[in-house]
Amino acid sequence: MPIEQRGVDTIPDEERTSGPRDLVSLLLGSNLCLGVIVFGWLPPSFGLGLWPSLTSIIVGTLAGIAVTAPLALISLRTATNLSTSSGAQFGVRGRLVGSVVGLLLSLGYTALTLWIGGDVMVGTLSRLTGLPDGGASRALMYTVLAGATVVAAVYGYKLLLSLSKVLSVGMIILLLVGVYAYAGDFTTAAPPDTPYLLGSFWPTWLLAAVAAGLSGPVAFITLLGDYTRYISPRRHSSRKVFWATCLGLLLGLLVPQLFGTYTALAARAGLDYAGPLVEAAPFWFLVPLLLAASAGSVGNAGLMLYSMGLDLDAILPKATRTRATVIAAAVATAFVFVGSFAWSVQSAMTSFVLLLTAIGTPWAVISLIGYVRCGGQYDADALQVFNRRAKGGIYWYRAGWNVQATVSWALGAAVGLAAVSTTVYEGPLLALTGGVDCSFILSGLVGGVAYAALTAKGRTAAHPAAEPIMEAESETPTPA
C-alpha cells in the first residue's frame, strides 16, 4: 500500500472514492479503543452511579452530535480538510485558528490514547509475564505504541480506513467478551470513596455530560473533513453523508464509553481506571485486554496523529505531510511522558476536554453559519491561496484575515474559558451560573451571535466572484 501523498491540497474528484459506509467504519473502528472507553469512567469517578452516568453520557453525546455532524458536509463540498475550509469564514490566513484548534484537540486525544493504552498494556503484561510495573516499563510501552501509530498515520487515509474496518469487527467482539468477563463484579453504585465531585448531584451530572458525553463529538470538529474530503458529492448526497456521520459518531462514541462506565463500576474504579481495570479482569481475559489496549490504541491514535499532521502541514505549508506527522508524534509522545509522571488522569482529562471544548465550539459554530449562508458553495481554488504562498481571491479579506470572524471566535472562546469549572481551574463567570459549567453553551452562543451581528451587513459581499489571478509572494509557489 503506497504512502499517501496528499496534504491539505484539494482532492481531485477521481481520487474521492470513499462512501458513507467507509465513513461509518472509520468513526466506529477508530473509536473502539481505551482512549475513548476511559471517558465512560469519568462519571463514576465523579461520584455518579449507573443511571446518572448513562444519562449524562447519552444526553451529552446527542447534543454534541447535533453541533458536530453538519461540519462533515463542508469538506464534502471543498475537497480539503476542515481547517483549510474554514478560510471561507476566517480568511485564508485566518484559517490558522482552526488549524491550531485542531492541532491541540488531536494532540491531547493522541496523548491520552497512548497514555491509557500504555498503562493497560503494562498492567496486563505484569500479570501475564511478571514485567515490572514501573516507570521504565511504561516509557517503553508508550514508545512502542507511538512508533506503531506513526507508521499508520504516515501511510495515511487508505491504511487507516482498512485498519478501522478490521477494528470495527474485532473490537466489538472483544467488548462483548469483556461484558461477560466483568459481569460477576458489576454493581450499579458509584465506586467507594467517590463523593460528588462538585459537591451536589446536578452540577456534577452536568459536568459529566460535558466532560464525558459532549467532548466526544466535539473532538471531531476539525477531524470529520479529513474523511469526507475523500467522498465525492457527485456520487453521494449530503443527506447520506450527514446521516452516516451521525450514525458513526453515535455508535463509535456510545459503545466504547458505555463499556467504560460498565467496567468502571465493576472494577470499583474511582481515582484511577487502568489499574483497577486490569486487577478486576479474569486471568483468561488478559490477552484480549492486551489486544484491545494495543491494536485499538494504534487505530485511534493513528487517525488523531494523521489529523495532527494535516493541521501542522496547514500551518507550515513548506513541510510535507509525512514530516509534519513525525513532528506531531514526537510532541504527543512528550506530552504522554509529562502527563503520566506529573498529572492525575482524572484532573488532566477533565481540564483538557473542558478547556478545548470552550475554545473549539465557537469556531465550529462560526464555520456552520458560514456553510448555511453560502449554501454549501465554496471556491475550492481560492481556499488554497495560503498553501501556494500567494495573495488574493474571494477569501483574502484583510491581508488574509476576516477580522470579524476572528474577533467573534476570540470573544466566544474567552467567555467559554471564563465559564469553565474544573478541579484545577474555575472561571469567574461561574458566580453568575450558580457554579454550573455552561462553557459549551456560552462559548458557542457568544461566538455565533457576535459573528452573525458583525457580518450581517457584509453577507452579500462575503462571497463575490473569484479573482482569476493571484499575486504570488514568491516566483515559485510551493503547493501543500
N, C-alpha and C positions, 0 to 999 in steps of 0.2 A: 504494500500500500504506500503510494508516494506521499511525501510531506506536503501539506497544504501550503500553497504559495500566496494565497490571498491575505491581505491585511484588512484595512478599513476602506479599501477602494470599492467601487461599485461592482457587484457581481453580475456578469453577463447573464442574460436570460437562459442561454443554453446550458449554463452551469447550475441553474436553480432547479435541481432535480428532486428535492425533498418534497414531502407532502404532510398533511395534518397528522397522519399516523406516526410518521417519524418524530414529529413534534411531541406527541404524547409519550412515545418511547423515551425520548431524551429527558423530558420532565419527570417521568416516573422512574426510569432506571437510575438516573444520576442522583436522585434524592433518597433512594433506599440505602442509606448509609448511617453510620453512627453520628456523623456531623449534623444530621437532621434529626435522627432519633433522640439525641440528647436534649433537644428543645422540648420534647414531651416530658422530660424530667423536671423542667423548671417549675410548673405549677405545684407539684408535690413538694418541691424544695422550698416553695414559698409558704407552705403550710396548708395547701388545699387537698381535699380528699378526691375520690374518683370522679363524682359527678361535677363538682365545680371545676375540676381540671379539664374534663372533657368539654364542657360547655364553653369555657374560656378559649380553648384551642379552636373549637369549631367556629364560634362566632368571630373570633379574630381572623381566622383564615378566610372565611367567606367575605368579610369586609375588605381584606387585603386583595383578594382576587378581583373584586369589583373595581378596584382602582388600578390594579396592575395589568390584568389581561388585555385591555384595549391597546396597551402600548405595543403589543406584538404586531398590530396592524400597520404601525408606522414603518418598520423595516420591511414589511411585505411590499410597501409602496416605494421605498427608497433604495432597496437592494444593498444597504450598508448597515452597520451596527447602529444602535440607538444613540450612542453618544455623538457620533457624526451626524446623524439625522436631526438631533436637537439644534444643529446650526441654523435650521429654518426659523427657530424662535429666538435663539440666543446669539446668532451670528456665527460665521464660520470660525472665528476665533473664540467667541463666547461659548461655543460648544465644549470648550475645555472644562467648564463647570461640570458637565455631565461626565466627562472622562475622569475627572478627579473623584466625583461621587462614585462612579462605577469601580474605579481602582480601589477605593477604600472599602467598599462593600465586598468586593471579591477577595481583597487581601484579608479582611477579617474572617470571612467564612472559610477561606482556604486554610488559614492558620488554625481555626477551630477544628476543622475536619481532621487535619494532620495531628493535632494535639490529642483529641479524644481517641481517634483510631490508634495512634501510637501507644497511648496508655492502656487501652484494652488489649492490644497485641502483647505488650509486656506482661500484663496480668495473666493472660491465658497461657503464654509460654512459661511463665513462672510456675504455674500449677502443673503444666504438662511435662516440663523438662527440668525444672529447678533453676531456671535462669534467674539471676539476681534481680530483684525488683527495685532497682536504684536509678540514679541519675544517668549513669553511663549506658545502661540498657535502653532507657527512654530516648536518650540522644541518638542511639543507633537506630531505633525504630523510626523516629522522626525523619532521620536522614534517608533511610531506605524508602519510606513512603514518599518523601519529597522527590527522590530520584525517579521512582516509577511514575509519579504524577507528571514530572517534566516531560518524560517520553510521550505520554499520552497527549499532553497539551501541545507539544511541538508538532506531532504528526497531524493534529488538527481535527476538523469537524468530522470527517468520514470515520476515522478510528473511534472518536468519542461516541458517534452515533451507533457504531457496531457494538461497542462496549456496553452502551446503555441498553441495547436490545437484549443482550445476554443477561445483564444485571436485573432487568425488569422481571425476568422469569426466575433466575436463580435466587435473588434476594427475597422475592415473595415466598418461595419455598422455605428459605432459612427462617424468615419471620414467623411463618405458620408453625414450623417446628419449635421455634422459640416460645410461642404462646403455650404450647404443651409443656415445654421444659420448665417454665416458671409458674405453671398453674398451681402447683401444690403450696406455694408460699404466698399466693395472691391475697391481698386484702384491700378493702375499699377505703380504709382510713389513711390519713396523711402519715408520713414517716414519723417515728418518735422524735421528740425534742425539736419539732419544727413549727413554732407558733406562726401566726400570720405575719408575713414579712413587714407589712406596713401597719401592723397593729390592729386592723379590723378587716372584716371579710370583703366588702365591696371595693375599697381601694386596692387590696391585694388581688382580687379577681380581675379588675381592670388592668392592673399591671401584667398579670399573666396573659390576658387577652392580647395585649400589645407585644410583650416580650416573646411569648411562645407562639401565638397564632398569627397576628398581623405581620410580624417581622419576616415570616417565611415568604409570602408573596412579594413583599417589598424588597427582599434581597434580589429579586429578578427584574427590578425596574430598568436596569441597563443591560441585563443579560438576554432577555427574550429576543431582541433583534439579532443576536449572534446566530440564532437558529432560523428565524423566519426570513432572514435575508436570502436563504437558500431555497425558499418556496416561491414559485412563480405565481403572481396574481392572474396571469393569463390562463393557468390550468386549475387554480384552486381559488374559490371565492373567499372574500373576507369573513363571511359568516362561518364557514367551515374552519378557517384558521382560528377565529376567535373562540369558538366552542371547543376546539381541540386544545387551545391554551388553557381554558377554564378546566377542562377535564384533567389535563396533565398536571396542572398545579394542585387541583383538589386531591387527586389520588396520590401524587408524588409527595405531598406535604402531610396530608392527614394520616395516611397509612403508617409511615415511619414515626410520626410524632405520637400517635395514639399507642403504638407499640412501646414507645419510650415511656409514656405515662404508666402503662401496664407493668412494664418491668421495673420501673422506679418504685411503684407501690409494692410489688412482690419482693424486691430486694431491700426494702426499707431504706432507700437511698435518700438521705437528707442533704447534707452539705457536699456530698461527692456522689458521682454517678458511676464512673468507670470501675472503681474498686469494689463497691457492693454488687455491681452487675456481674463481675467475674466471680466473686465469692459465692453468690447465690446460685450460680449456674451448676447444673449437674455435670459430673465429670464427662459424660458422653456428649454433652453439648459444647464442650470447649473447642473442639476442632471446627464445627460450624460457626461458632462465635469468632474464632480466629479468621476464618474466611470472610465473614461479614466485615470485620474490622479492617482487613487488608484490601480485598477487591472492591468493596463498597466505598472505602475512603478514596481509593485511586480514581474511581469513576466520578465521584462528586467533586473532589479537589481538582481533577483534571479539567472539568468544564469551567470551574471557577478560575483556574490558572489560565486557561485558554482565553477567557474574557479579560483577565488582567493584562495578558499580552496584547490584546487588541486595544484596550484603553491606553496602555503605555505607548503602543505604536501610534495611536492618535495624538498623544501629547508630544511625542518625538518622531515626527514623520520620517526622519532620516534613518531611524532604526528599523531593522527588519522585524517581522513578527516573531521569528524564532529567537532573535537576540533579546527582544523585549520580554518574551516569555521566560527565558532563563533568568534575566534580571529580576523579574517579578517573583519567580520561585525562590531566589536567594533571600529576598526581603521577607517573604511569607515565612520561610523556614526560620529566619532570625526572630520573627515575632513569636513563633511557636516556642523556641527556647526561652525567650524572655517570659512569656506567659506561663509556661509550665513551672518555672522555678521561682516566679515572683508574685503571681496573682492567684486569687481564688477563682475557680472555674465559674461558680455562680455569679460572683460580682463582675467578673470580666465579661461574661456573656450578656448579662442584663444591661450593663452600662453601654457596651458596644452596640447592641441592637437598638436600644432606645435612642442613643445619640445619632446613629446613622439613619434611623427612620425619620427623625426630625429634620435631618439635612436633606435626605433624598426625596421625601414626599412632595415638597413644593416644586422641585424640578420635574417630577412626574406629572403633577397637575398642570403645570405650565405647558409641557410638551403635549398633553392631551387636548388642552384648549386650542393650541395651535393646529393640531390634527383636525379638530372639528371645524375650525374656521376655514382652513384651506380645502376642506372636503377630501382629504387624503391625496391631494395633488401636490407633488413636490418636483423641484428641478434637481434631479439626481446629480447632474454635472456640476451645478453651482454649489452643491454641498461639499464637493471635493476641492474647492479652491485652496484652502489652507494646506491640504496634503500635497498640492502641486507647487507650493511656495509662490502662490500668485495672489493677485488682488482683484476685487470687483465682483460682479454677479449680484443677483437679487437678494442674497443673504449677507451682503457685505455690511449693511447698516452704517455704523460709525467706526471706521478702522477695524472692521471685522467683529464688532460687538454690538449687540442690541442692549443698550443701557437700561431700557425699561424692564426687559425680561430679567436681566442680571440683578437689578435692584429689587425686583419683586421676589426673586428666589432668595436673596440675602435677607429680606425682611421676614419671609416665611421661615427660613432656617433659624434666624435669631429668635423669633417668637417661640418656635418649637423647642429650641435649646433652653429657653427660659422657663418652659413648662414641664421639663423632664423631671421625673422623680426616680432616683436610684439610691442604692445604699451608700454610694460614694459621692453623689452629687445631687443636689436639689435646686431646681431653678426658682427664681424669685416670684414667678407667676403662680406658683403653687398656692400662695396665700389667697389668690383670687378664685382658684378652682377647688377649694376645700381640701387641698392635699392630694387630689386625684390627678394622675398623669393624663393630660389631654393633649400632649405634644403632637401626636399624629394629626388629630383633627385641626388644631390651631395652626400648625405649620402649613398644611395643605390649604386651609381656608384663607389664611392671610396671603400666602403666595399667589393663589389663584385669583382672589379678589383684587389684589394690587396689580397683577398683570392685566386683568380684564379692564380695570379702570385706567391704567397708564397707557394702554394701547388702543383704547376704544376709538379715538379719532383717527388712528392710523391703520385701521383694519383693512381698508381698501388698498392702501399703499404698501402693505406688508408683503404682497406677492405680485409685483409688477412683472412685465415680460423680462426674460433673462437677457442680460447683456451678452452679446455674442463673442466679445473679445475680452480677455483678461490681461491685465498689466502685470507681467512677470516680474518678480523681485530678483530673479537670477536668470542668466541666459539659458541654463539647463534645468528646468523644473524637475524635482525629484518626486516620483509617484510614491504613494504609501505602499 
